Amino acid sequence: MRHGRVPPVLALLLALGLPGCSSDDQAGKGGKRKTGPVHLVALAEVSHEALTYTAARAGSLRAVREVKLFNQEEGRVATLHAREGDSVESGQVLVTLDDRLLRAQFDKAVASLRQAKLDARRLRQLKKKKLVSEETLTRAATTLEIARAEERLLRTRLGYMTLTAPFDGEIAERHIEAGDVAPKHTHLLTVVDSSQLVTEVQVSELALPFLHVDDVAQVRIDALGEPVFKGKILRIYPTIDPATRLRQIEVTLKPVPEGARPGQFCRVTLSTGKQKRLVVPFSALRRDTAGEHVFVYDAAEAKVKRVPVTSGLRLADKVEIREGLQTGERVVAKGFLGLSDGKPVTPVQREDAPSMPAESNVTGAKDA
């Protein structure tokens, strides 16, 4: 073949165009173009369900009535009539302080009062005979009132030298011994009434609208084994902790089970009545720096949309949605890796989740 001339067959092929040299060479077999990977997601429907809020909280038992006895007068402990664990009755004498010095002062005040009364009586008789002035009679009356006040003061102070039980109960603490000198305002004894026990627990602010005083609660005391005892809400505190959003409530045991003592560890279960709530699977709720949100599936465009929501109570594997969704919408429950607003997705059949019982246990409030 001579240089510079193109064979006729090769010229014809160049004119028609070789298929192997076109851009379609990048297509796959059968002429189909390659596409990116499909994003698979599992969907769940937003629904209204009648669920019961149940919260389990831990606490410690304490006596409703517990009084620390302090002396209001200083003195040596003359007698001590109770020790830790002793049962006492209301009004029973527990401690007496040495009152000899104070009693002597009281006797002096009594004598001064007696003399002031005699002087005032004598001067009134003389006044009738106009033998003394009105001013003298007034001074005598003032002296009598001072003597009476002094006698009352010392009588009261003498009463402080004897300490009695404020109610029926038991001695929980004793910080003195007979013969000790107790300065003013020394903690001598602690008396508790174990016939009424309560425990304090904290509950989410979201559950408070459904809890009321006298609502029934279940209490289990670890030291007493598996039995569950009946309790009720005695008091709901008026303030909420701004850091934790929790509010304190008191649950009382009625009747107090045998063997229950202040300080024992207990577990309290609180339940509300059934309430209709808009819920989604807890796995569908997402949180980031922008707040809470879910991904709602748009069937028409086969895409997902990020929707901000406000959640409420968590009930087992579901969570209450207070704002942002409507019944019947479908949200992504699984398949969040790489998921973003507006991304095309392909729904798959979601694995069957175990059915939620009518009264679901709470694993946590709005935070889990």
C-alpha positions in Angstrom: 0.0 0.0 0.0 1.3 3.4 -0.9 1.7 6.1 1.6 -1.0 8.9 1.5 -3.8 6.8 0.1 -6.6 5.4 2.3 -8.0 2.0 1.2 -11.6 2.3 0.0 -13.1 -0.1 2.7 -11.5 1.9 5.5 -12.7 5.2 4.1 -16.3 3.8 4.0 -16.1 2.7 7.6 -14.8 6.1 8.8 -17.6 7.8 6.9 -20.3 5.7 8.6 -18.8 6.0 12.1 -17.5 3.1 14.2 -19.9 2.2 17.1 -17.0 1.2 19.3 -15.6 4.7 19.2 -18.8 6.6 20.3 -19.5 7.9 23.9 -22.0 5.1 24.3 -19.2 2.7 24.9 -19.6 3.7 28.6 -23.0 2.2 28.7 -23.5 -1.2 30.1 -24.5 -4.3 28.2 -27.9 -4.0 26.5 -27.5 -0.3 26.1 -28.5 0.5 29.8 -26.7 3.3 31.6 -25.3 2.6 35.1 -27.1 4.4 38.0 -26.1 5.1 41.7 -27.1 2.8 44.6 -30.7 2.7 45.7 -31.4 4.1 49.3 -33.6 1.7 51.1 -35.7 2.8 54.1 -38.3 1.2 56.4 -41.5 3.2 56.9 -43.9 3.4 59.8 -47.3 5.1 59.9 -48.2 8.0 62.3 -51.2 6.8 64.4 -53.4 7.7 67.3 -53.3 5.0 70.1 -54.8 4.8 73.6 -51.8 4.2 75.8 -51.1 4.4 79.5 -48.1 6.3 80.9 -46.2 4.1 83.4 -43.1 5.4 85.1 -40.8 3.5 87.5 -38.8 5.6 89.9 -36.5 4.8 92.8 -36.5 6.4 96.2 -36.0 6.0 99.9 -38.6 5.6 102.6 -38.7 8.3 105.3 -41.0 9.0 108.2 -43.7 11.7 107.7 -43.1 13.0 111.2 -39.5 13.3 112.5 -38.6 15.8 115.2 -35.2 16.7 116.5 -35.3 17.7 120.2 -33.1 20.7 121.2 -32.8 22.1 124.7 -33.7 25.8 125.1 -31.9 26.1 128.4 -28.4 25.1 129.2 -27.6 22.7 132.0 -26.3 19.3 133.1 -28.3 16.3 132.0 -29.8 15.0 135.2 -31.8 12.0 133.9 -32.2 10.3 130.5 -35.2 8.0 130.0 -34.8 6.7 126.5 -32.3 5.1 124.1 -32.2 4.4 120.4 -35.0 2.1 119.3 -37.2 2.7 122.4 -40.9 3.3 121.8 -42.3 6.4 123.5 -45.7 7.9 124.0 -46.8 11.5 123.5 -46.0 13.6 126.6 -43.5 11.0 128.1 -40.6 12.6 129.8 -37.4 11.9 127.9 -34.7 14.2 129.4 -34.5 16.4 132.5 -31.8 19.0 133.1 -30.4 20.1 136.4 -32.8 23.0 137.4 -31.7 23.7 140.9 -30.2 27.2 140.1 -33.2 28.1 138.0 -35.7 26.9 140.6 -34.0 29.1 143.2 -34.5 32.1 141.0 -38.1 31.0 140.5 -38.7 30.8 144.2 -37.3 34.3 144.7 -39.6 35.6 142.0 -42.6 33.9 143.7 -41.7 35.6 147.0 -41.2 39.0 145.3 -44.6 38.6 143.6 -46.2 37.8 147.0 -44.7 40.9 148.6 -45.8 43.1 145.7 -49.4 41.9 146.1 -49.4 42.7 149.8 -47.9 46.1 149.2 -50.5 46.9 146.5 -53.3 45.8 148.7 -52.1 47.9 151.7 -51.6 51.0 149.5 -55.1 50.7 148.1 -56.6 50.7 151.6 -54.5 53.8 152.5 -55.6 55.5 149.3 -59.2 55.1 150.4 -58.3 57.1 153.5 -56.4 59.6 151.4 -53.2 58.8 153.2 -51.1 58.1 150.0 -50.9 59.8 146.7 -52.2 58.5 143.4 -48.6 58.4 142.2 -47.5 56.0 145.0 -50.4 53.7 144.2 -49.4 53.7 140.5 -45.8 52.8 141.3 -47.0 49.9 143.4 -49.2 48.6 140.6 -46.3 48.7 138.2 -44.1 46.8 140.7 -46.8 44.2 140.9 -47.0 43.7 137.2 -43.2 43.4 136.9 -43.2 40.7 139.6 -45.9 38.8 137.8 -43.9 38.9 134.5 -40.7 37.8 136.3 -42.6 34.8 137.8 -44.1 33.8 134.4 -40.6 34.1 132.7 -38.9 31.8 135.3 -41.8 29.4 135.3 -41.5 29.0 131.5 -37.7 28.6 131.7 -38.2 25.9 134.3 -40.6 24.1 131.9 -37.7 24.0 129.3 -35.6 21.9 131.7 -37.8 18.9 131.0 -38.1 17.5 127.4 -41.1 15.3 126.5 -42.0 13.2 123.5 -44.0 15.3 121.0 -46.0 12.3 119.7 -46.1 8.5 119.8 -43.0 7.1 118.1 -39.5 5.8 118.5 -36.1 7.2 119.4 -34.0 7.3 116.3 -31.0 9.2 117.5 -29.4 10.1 120.9 -26.5 12.5 121.1 -26.1 12.8 124.9 -25.5 10.8 128.1 -26.6 11.4 131.6 -24.1 13.8 133.3 -23.3 15.7 130.1 -23.5 19.5 130.1 -25.7 20.6 127.2 -25.2 24.2 126.0 -28.2 26.0 124.6 -29.8 24.6 121.4 -27.9 21.2 121.5 -29.4 18.4 119.5 -30.3 15.8 122.2 -32.7 13.3 120.6 -34.6 12.5 117.4 -38.1 11.0 117.6 -39.7 9.5 114.5 -43.2 8.2 113.8 -42.7 5.0 111.7 -46.5 4.5 111.4 -46.6 6.8 108.4 -43.9 6.4 105.7 -43.4 8.3 102.4 -40.9 8.3 99.6 -40.0 11.2 97.4 -39.5 10.6 93.6 -39.1 12.9 90.6 -41.3 12.8 87.6 -41.1 14.4 84.2 -43.0 17.6 83.7 -44.7 16.0 80.7 -46.4 13.4 83.0 -47.6 15.8 85.6 -50.9 16.8 83.9 -52.0 13.1 84.3 -51.0 12.7 87.9 -53.1 13.8 90.9 -53.1 13.7 94.7 -54.6 10.3 95.9 -53.7 8.5 92.7 -52.7 4.9 93.4 -49.1 3.9 93.1 -47.3 0.5 93.4 -44.3 0.3 95.8 -41.8 -2.5 96.1 -39.3 -2.4 99.0 -36.1 -4.3 98.2 -35.5 -5.4 101.8 -39.0 -7.1 101.9 -38.5 -9.1 98.7 -40.9 -9.3 95.7 -44.3 -8.3 97.3 -45.7 -5.1 95.9 -47.5 -2.8 98.3 -50.3 -0.2 97.7 -49.4 3.4 98.0 -50.9 6.7 96.9 -49.7 10.2 95.9 -49.7 12.3 99.0 -48.3 15.6 97.7 -47.1 17.2 94.5 -44.5 19.9 95.0 -45.3 23.2 93.4 -42.0 23.9 91.6 -40.2 22.2 88.7 -36.4 22.0 88.6 -35.4 24.2 85.6 -32.3 22.1 84.9 -33.9 18.7 84.8 -37.5 19.6 84.1 -38.5 17.2 86.9 -41.0 17.8 89.7 -40.9 16.1 93.0 -43.9 14.2 94.4 -44.5 12.3 97.6 -45.9 8.8 97.7 -47.2 7.4 101.0 -47.6 3.7 102.0 -51.0 2.9 103.5 -51.0 0.7 105.4 -47.4 0.5 106.3 -46.2 -3.1 105.7 -44.6 -5.0 108.5 -40.9 -4.6 108.4 -40.9 -1.4 106.5 -38.5 1.2 108.1 -37.3 4.7 107.3 -34.3 4.7 105.0 -35.1 1.6 103.1 -34.7 1.6 99.3 -37.9 1.3 97.3 -39.2 1.3 93.8 -42.3 3.3 92.9 -44.4 2.6 89.8 -46.8 5.4 88.7 -49.5 4.9 86.1 -52.0 7.2 84.4 -55.3 6.5 82.8 -55.4 5.6 79.1 -55.0 8.7 76.8 -55.2 9.0 73.0 -51.8 10.0 71.8 -50.3 10.7 68.4 -47.3 8.3 68.3 -44.5 7.1 66.0 -41.8 4.5 66.7 -39.1 5.9 68.9 -36.5 5.0 66.3 -38.1 7.5 63.9 -37.4 10.5 66.1 -34.0 12.2 65.3 -32.2 15.0 67.2 -29.4 17.3 66.1 -28.3 20.8 66.8 -31.3 22.2 64.9 -33.7 20.2 67.2 -36.1 17.3 66.9 -37.2 16.1 63.5 -38.5 13.1 61.5 -38.2 12.2 57.8 -41.7 12.1 56.2 -42.0 10.0 53.0 -43.6 11.7 49.9 -45.0 8.8 47.8 -45.7 11.1 44.8 -42.1 12.0 44.4 -40.5 9.0 46.1 -38.5 11.3 48.3 -38.2 12.1 52.0 -38.7 15.5 53.6 -37.2 16.6 56.9 -40.1 17.8 59.2 -39.4 19.5 62.6 -41.5 18.0 65.4 -42.1 18.4 69.2 -42.1 15.1 71.1 -43.7 14.2 74.4 -43.6 11.1 76.5 -41.8 8.0 75.5 -43.9 4.9 75.9 -41.9 1.7 75.5 -40.8 1.6 71.8 -43.0 4.5 70.8 -42.9 8.3 71.4 -45.6 10.8 71.6 -45.6 13.6 68.9 -47.2 16.8 70.1 -46.6 19.0 67.0 -45.5 18.6 63.4 -47.3 15.4 62.2 -50.7 14.2 61.3 -52.4 10.8 61.4 -51.7 8.6 58.3 -48.4 10.2 57.4 -45.5 7.8 56.9 -42.1 8.4 58.5 -38.7 6.7 58.1 -38.1 4.2 61.0 -34.9 2.6 59.6 -32.3 3.5 57.1 -30.9 6.8 58.2 -27.3 6.4 57.2 -26.7 9.0 54.5 -30.3 10.2 54.5 -30.9 13.9 54.0 -33.8 16.2 53.2 -35.2 15.7 49.6 -33.3 12.4 49.0 -35.0 9.8 46.8 -35.6 6.6 48.6 -37.1 3.1 48.0 -39.4 1.8 50.8 -39.1 -1.8 51.9 -41.3 -3.9 54.0 -40.5 -3.0 57.6 -39.7 -5.9 59.9 -42.6 -6.7 62.1 -42.1 -5.2 65.5 -43.6 -6.8 68.6 -47.0 -5.4 69.4 -47.2 -2.9 72.2 -49.4 -3.9 75.2 -52.3 -1.7 76.1 -50.4 -0.4 79.2 -46.8 0.2 78.1 -43.9 0.7 80.4 -42.0 3.9 80.2 -38.3 3.6 79.6 -37.7 7.3 79.8 -39.4 10.7 79.3 -38.6 13.2 76.5 -34.9 12.5 76.2 -34.1 8.8 75.8 
